[in-house]
């Protein structure tokens, strides 16, 4: 997810400001309260999700750019869910390294994990963390029928003021899964096309890789 995205323009700007000695940590404009159960996607995500005519879309609203994509993955929902636990699947464009920083045990979600991201050259690394939660919406934990994934940037570089998103997984007949992704970002030099490119890559990885 992202996202889970850090465009080349953000990396260049971040490195330039770090060379001048400017701070790289700053405000985070969160979208979710992960101290409570998350049962619905973001309002704008839900709006696009309900419009099933749009396979992919992107644009700008208020202070964020956003993008969405929907597609079918020829794999059972549980396998797609397990793939999303893999940081290499959700790795954003321009990110050198994505890894699981920690797991948080909670009864609120099927899983909660903190994802560490690093981008830029070795000397001037740009870092940030994302908080990912996986909610069971319908079905059982061993036989899920619908899953809602929610994520947001939780700390790190001030060049990304907001990074939030949802992934909705729905079970289809014939061991197939409907995958909907939505992401909204407020970051210097980042466009809605950047987000669209990144979430489409996630969909490609889900289609092409088997879970362990």
N, C-alpha and C positions, 0 to 999 in steps of 0.2 A: 506498500500500500504501500500513502505513501502513504516515501512518502515518506511522504516517502519519496519525495522528489527533491533534487537540488540541481537546478539547471546550471549550465556552464557560466552564465552571466552572474549568478549568485556566488559561485566559487571564485570567480575573478574579483568581484567586488569585495568579498570577504577577505581574500588574501591581501588585496590592496590596502584595506583599512587596518588589518593586523600589522602590516608593515609600517604603518604610520603610528601604531601603538594604541589604536582605538579598542575599546572593550568589545568582546565578542558575545557576551551573555546579556540578555535583556528580557523584556516582557514576553509572556506567552499568552496569546488569546485563545484560551481553551473553549471547547464546544460542549463537553460532556462532564457530568459528575459521576465518576466511577465508584463513589461511595454508595450509589443506589443502582438497582437493576436497570439495564437499558433494554427497553422492549420495542422501541421505534427508531428508525433512522433519523437523521437530521431533517428538519422541515423541508428544505430545498431538495434534499435527496429523495424524500418521500413523494414530493411533487413530480419529479422526473421519473421515479420508479413506477408510479401509477399511469404514466403515459407510455404504454407499451409499444407505441409506434416508433419511438426514438431508440434505435439501436446504439447510437452514440451521439453525444451532444457536448457543447462547451460554450462558455460565455463569461460574462462579468456581472456581478451583482453587488452593489454597495462597495465594501472595501476588499472583496475577495474575487479571485477568478475561480472558476469551477469547471469540472468535466465529469462526464458519466459514460459508461459503456455497459452493454448487456450482451451476453452470449451464452451458448450452450456448450457444456463440457461433457464429453462422452465418457464420464466416470461417475461412480456412485457418490452421493453427497458426502458420506463419511470420508472417502478417500480425498475428495477436494478439500474438505476441512483440514485434514491432516497435512496436506500440502501447504496450506496457509500458515501452519506453525513454523515452516521452514523460512528463515530469513533470506535465503537466496531467491525464493519465489517472490517475495514482496519488496525486494531491493529496487530502489529508485534509479532513474537515469542520472548518470554523473556521480553516483555514489561508489567509492572505492571499497568500502567494507560495511556490511550489515551483519550484526550478530545479536544473539539473545544475551542481554545484560543480566536479567534475573527473572524469576517466576514469582508471582504473588499468589499465595493460596487464599482463596475466598469462596464462600458459598454462593456468592451472587452470580458467578459466571462459570461456564465450563472450563475456561482457562483465562488467565491474565498474565501477560508477559511484557517486560520492558525491553525495547529494541534499541540498540546503540548503533548510530550511523556515523561514518567518517567519510569526508570528501576533501579533495584538494591535494596538493603536493605534500610530500613527507614533512617538510619544515613548517608549512603553514596549514595544518590540518583544521578543518571546520568540523565540529562535532555537535550532535544533538541526539536527544532520546525521544522515543515515541512510546506511548502507553497503548497497548492493544488488549481488547477484551472480546471474548467470544460468548455470545448469549444463545441459549437454546430457546427458540420461539415456539416450536411445535415438534411433537415426537418425543422420543426418549434419548438419553445420552448415548446409548449404544446403537440406536436406530433413529437418528435425527431426520426430520422432514423439512425443517426450516431453521436456518442459523443466521443471526445478525452479528456481524463483526463491526466493531467501532474502534477507531484509533485517533490519537491526537498527539501532537508534539507536546512534550512535558517539560523539557529543559534544553538549554544549549544555545547555539548561535542566535544572535539578535537579528540576523538577516532574514530569518523565517519568523515572522510575528505570529502567524497562525498556519497550522497544517492539520486538517481534520478530514475524516472520511468514514465511509461505511462500505461494507461488502455484504450483500444479501444472497444467501444460498437457498435454493428451493429444489426439493426433490422432484424429479420428473420420471415418467414411466421409462422402462427399458434401461435402468441403471445410468441415467443421465442427470445432469444438474444444471439448473438455470442459475447463472452468475450475473449479478448486477453490482457494479462498482460506482461509487461517487466520491469525489474528492474536492475540497475547497482549500485554497491557499492564499495567504497574504505574505508575499515575499518580494524583495527587490529583484527586478529583472525576470520575474517568473510570469509566464503567460498561461492562459487556459489550454493552449495547444501543447505546452510542456506537460501539463497534468494528463491530458488525453493520451499523449504518447506513452507516458509512464504506466498508466493503468491498463492500456492495451497490451503492454509488454507482460504485465502480470497475468492477463487472460491467456496470452500465448504460452506462458510457462505452465499454467494450470493444464492446458490442453496437451502439452508435450511431455510432461514429466510424470513418472509414477511415484506414488508415496512409498516410503521405506517400510 
